[in-house]
Amino acid sequence: MNAIYASDLRLPFERQGLPALQVEALGYHYGDKPALQQVGFEVYPGQFTLLLGPNGAGKTTLFSLLTRLFQSRSGSIRIAGYDLAREGTRALAHLGVVFQQSTLDMDLSVEQNLRYHASLHGLSRRDADVRILEELSRQTMYERRREKVRALNGGHRRRVEIARALLHQPRVLLLDEPTVGLDLPSRKALVDYAHQLAHEQRIAVLWTTHLIDEVHADDHLVILHRGRVQACGTVGQVLATTGCPDVGTAFQQLTGEQQR
Amino acid sequence: MTPLRYLRALGGIMLRELFRFVHQRERFISALVRPLVWLFIFAAGFRSTLGVAIIPPYETYILYEVYITPGLIGMIQLFNGMQSSLSMVYDREMGSMKTLLISPLPRGYLLVCKLLAGVLVSLLQAYAFLVIAGLSGVDIPLSGYISVLPALILSGLMLGGLGLLMSSFIKQLENFAGVMNFVIFPLFFLSTALYPLWKMEESSPWLHGLAGINPFSQAVEMIRFALYGQVNPYAIAYTTVAMLIFVVAAIVGYNPSRGMMQRKTGAP
């Protein structure tokens, strides 16, 4: 199933070995209340990074900034080497997003939803056909492309949303608490699939969650608490610096929150 | 980004709006029934009370049904503009507005695409109404069906722009009922849709003044003239300026750094 592999053409940031997502000294305020302060981290191609933080840590604010729904005056965000504030449309072209709340049109079919997204990214009809076939078959959803989204269960809707986020072959994939509301098998399948995307397709994945059991041993972590990055690095590094035996204890120590 | 990509996005957004429109059959029917009720019941009853003198673009005495037909087309587009605005607020609450706004195209362009898609839907509604009105005896010249098209596009853009602007500062769906009372009704009743300006002057110079500056009046007058293949330059200019003001203000309203998106999408 070989398609238009635009991804074979490497972007400048890839040739230079730069991170796919780079956040530097990012700050954001709601009125006088700081929501994020001096947030900085990087995600390289092929890395699966978990953004962990208790509720109210600033994850949603950070997510809104990364997707340009909000704009900050302090700090910078670079996606695939493009500055989000100055070269917004170029940066967004390399970004795939799965929001926490489903954003599919319930009354349209799976295929109509995907076509709409493909057109927003300027894909031709033929390219859209090929990409829809690829992304849906990879998650065994192609047979169900003519069904209305309303007829699908939560796990299958998530699959469609991930297929949609990948249609335009982004270098960075953001997922905001994507497992919320899913049953255990669907959750595990989703976590595994996202890891596979990072490792096999060299996509830089940033996955926000407050669930510790979604961490794999070779993942990278960014732990956010009260709007600041408390720890950042591979699971091994975070455990070494905190001197904790497992991620759960480290998370608890850094955030003072009970693990769930 | 090539022009082709821009066109594809426009096509996709229009197609989605059409799909949604087709799925909401009730919306189409109510959009059609509302003006027909006015035409067949209100106008028929009102016919004898209101004598319409010969005023341009009409060349003879006309029936009241003929007089209010352009106003009812305006009403269709007014309601459609508010409906689009409602669906944008709904989209924002449901999150599908986000998928639009994170597309790699300038935000202003995406909003204009949304606006055009709404205009397309309003054209379908307006023509369905015109055909029914024509068949039921409202005298419209055949060429009028074509000459009215540019006017309908412009008025659709203006009223859609107003809806877009409102959607940029309406925070929640619940606030929407107020919109009916404070926007749709004043715009409609304080306009030339139901009675000519000179008639209002007889009753109150105040109302006359307000109806004159009401952009909806000008849109209706523009449609009225266009239906008879005539041009009303003042109405066209007025509608165009109003449209530009609404659209630019709406785009500013949706700008992430200074606009109201921040407050609306809210803190976590």
Interface residues (C-beta under 8 A of the other chain):
Chain A: Y30 A35 N55 G56 G58 K59 T60 T61 S64 T67 R68 L69 F70 Q71 R73 T89 R90 A91 L92 A93 L95 V97 F99 Q101 S102 T103 L104 D105 D107 L108 Q112 R115 Y116 H117 A118 S119 L120 H121 G122 L123 S124
Chain B: M1 T2 L4 R5 Y6 R8 A9 G11 G12 I13 L15 R16 F19 R20 H23 M94 G95 S96 K98 T99 L100 L101 I102 S103 P104 L105 P106 P256 S257 M261 Q262 T265 A267 P268
